[in-house]
């Protein structure tokens, strides 16, 4: 069955679940891979303009706030008086190659401390605590040059072709894992409930229904996420859609499944 026709049918009719009830698990898994990959690709491409806009905004902020300094062979070179502080309680930049400042500033939600040969990136855990999560890494491998808005813009433009495929792979794997877990949980619980009942569905049949029932909710969440709609509880919307089609599809599968021709 054509993937798009099958996905449309699963979103529009409970009877469509009858056609997947008895298929092998491998067929369901292949469908799930296509669905998760396609929806994540749509979401990532929809956010590409947002990322490019954010890069431009960050480059403008850097031109306005960063002191004159450069990086050569993985070391910071500057004549500015240190330590140098820039930014506010949302984003803080600290330049100190003298070793006077060694830790993150917990008063800022996030920031970067630039040392002589390393940098420390930190994020505050919550708004009500001074605990921060920080990561220190070497400057080795950074391109030589004067660090300003254009330098950072080019650096992030170089990172986008690397970061987006990585984000795509991670998102697909997480989506598959979450869908498989919820599918197996329903199938296991449902098999116990169905045991001994009339027209009882088997564990493999319940699993096929559970995996395909994720289609409507996943499509809705992907569309809302791509449109960047705010103020919506997407997790709740997904659960409602999943529950409706899970129950409806299971009920429809108690009758003779439709056959692909």
N, C-alpha and C positions, 0 to 999 in steps of 0.2 A: 504494500500500500504506500502511496506517495506520502512523504513525511508531512508536508503542509496540509494535505487533505485530511490526514489522520489527526493532526493537532487541532485543526478546525472542528472536526467532528467531536473530539473529546471535550472541546469547550462549549459545544452547542447542544449536545444530546447525551443523555445517560445511556441510550441504547448502543452508542458507539463503543462502550466498554465491553459489550458482549463479544466484540470481534477480537479483543486482546486477551480475553479470559484464559484461553487454553494455549496460547502461544508459548514457545520456549522462553526461559528467562533471558537468554542471550539476545533475543529480539527486543525484549523490553529494555534491556540495558543499552543496546545500541540506540534505541529511540531516545532514551534518557540522555545519553551523551550528546546527541544532535540538539535536543531541546535546550539543555543547559548551556552548551557552547554557543548556540545562536542567540539566546537571550542575553548572555554575558557580553557577547560581541556588540549587540545593539546598545547596551548600557554604556560600555566603554567608549564606543564611537560617539555617543551622544554627549559624553562628558569631555571629549577632547577639546572643544572650543572653550569650555570652562577652565581647563588646565592651562591652555595657551593664554587666556586672559589673566589668570592668576600669575603666570610667569612674568607677563608684562608689568603687572602691578608690583610684584616683588622687585623687579629690576628698577622700577621708578623709586621704590622705597630705598633701595640700596644706594642709588645715586644721591638721594637726599640725606641719608643718615650715616653711611659708612665713611670712615676716615681714609685718607690716602695710604694705601699699603699694597704690597704685591707679594706674590708667591714665586719663589725660584727654587727649583730642585727640592720641593717639599718643605721649604722653610719660609716663614713670614719675614718680610723686610719692610720696615716702616721707621719713620722719624717722628711720629706723633707721640705726644705725651701719654704715658700709660700709668694705670689701666684706663682704657677709654670705654665709656658706656654710651649706648644709643638705644632708642626705642622706648617702650613704655611697659606697663604691666601685662600687656597682651603678648608682645614680642620684644625680647631683649637681646641686644648684641653687645658682647664684651670682647675687647681686644687687649690682651696682656701677654707679652712675650717675656716678661720679667719674672714670672712665677708668683707674683703678689696674690693674684686671684687664681685659685685652683679648683673651686667647685662651682656648681650651678647656682643661680640666683633664684631661690624658691618664691620670691615675690612676683616673678613673671610667670605667666602661664606656660610659655615655652621660649626657647632662645638658644643662642650659640655662643660658646666661649671659645675664642680663637687663641691658641697658645703658639709657642714658637714653632713647633713641629707637629702639633696635633690640634684637633678641635673636639669640643664636647657639645653634643646636642642634648637638650633636656626637655622634658614635658612634665608639668605638674600633674600629679595623680588626680586630684579633685580641686574644686575651687575653695574648699574649706580646710585644706591641709597644706603644710609646707613640704610634704614628701614629694620627691620628684623621681622620675625614671630617666636615667641619663646613659648616653653611649659615647665613648671616647674612641676616636679613630685617627689614624695617621694622615697627614697631608700628602704623603708620598703618592705619586701618580696623578695629582692635580696638575692641570696644564699651567705652565709658567705664564705670568702676565700680571698686569695691574688689575686688582680686584675692584670692579665697579659694576654698574648695572648691565653693561654690555657683556662683560665677562661672565656674570652669573646667568644672563639670558642664554648665551651660547652654550654654557655648561648644561643648563637644564634642557635646552633643545636637544642636546646630545643624549641626555638621559631618557627622554620621552620614548624614542624607538626601542630602548632597552626595557624601560619600566612597564610600558603598556602590554607587551607580550607576556612579561612575567606576571603582571596583575591578572591577565586573562587566564593563564594556566592555573594560578592559585585559586581564582574565583570559580573556575570550572570544577577543579578538584573538590573544593569546599561544597559547592552546590551538589555534586554527585554524592559526596559523603552524607550530607544532611538528608537528602532525599532517600537514599538507601536506608539510613537509620530509621527514619520515620515510617518508611514502607515496611521494613521488617517488623517494627514494633506493632504496627496495625495488624500485619498478617499473623503474627504470633498470638496477639490478643484475640483477634477474630476467629482463628482456628479453634481456640478453646471454647469460645462462645458458640461456634457453629457445630461443635462436636455433638453428634447424636441427633441433630435437627433434620427436618425435611429439607431437601434440596440444598444440603450443606455444601459449602464451597471448601475446596482443599487449600492447604497452605500456599502452594505455588499459584493457584488461581487468585487468592486474596492478594498475594504479593504483586501480581501483574496489575490488578486493579489499583492497588495503592500507589504504585509507581506512576501509572498513567494519570491518576487523579490529581497529581501535582501540577498538571499542565495549565488549567485555568488560572489558579492562584499565581503560579510563576509568571504567566503572561501579564496578568494585571500588575503585579509588583514591578516587573521589568519596564512596562510602559510608564507607570507612575514615576519610577526612578529616572527613566530617560527624560521625562518631561520636567523633572526636578520640582515636583509639586511638594509644597511644604505643609506641615500641620496634619499629616496623615499618619496613622499607625499602620504601617505597611505589614508588619508582622501579624497584627490582628486581621487585617484584610485577607492576607494569605491563608490564615487558619480557617476563617469563615468559608472562603471559596473551596479550600481543600476538604473541609468537613462536608460541605453540601454535595460536592461531586463524588466524594468517597462513599457516602451513604447512598446517593442516587445510583452511582455506577454499580455498587455491590448488589443493590436490589434488582437492577436491570439484568445482572449476570445470573440471577437465579433462574432465568428463563433460558431457552436455547440460544446460544450466542450466534450472532450474525457471522457469516462466513465470507472471507475475502474471495472475490472471483477474479 
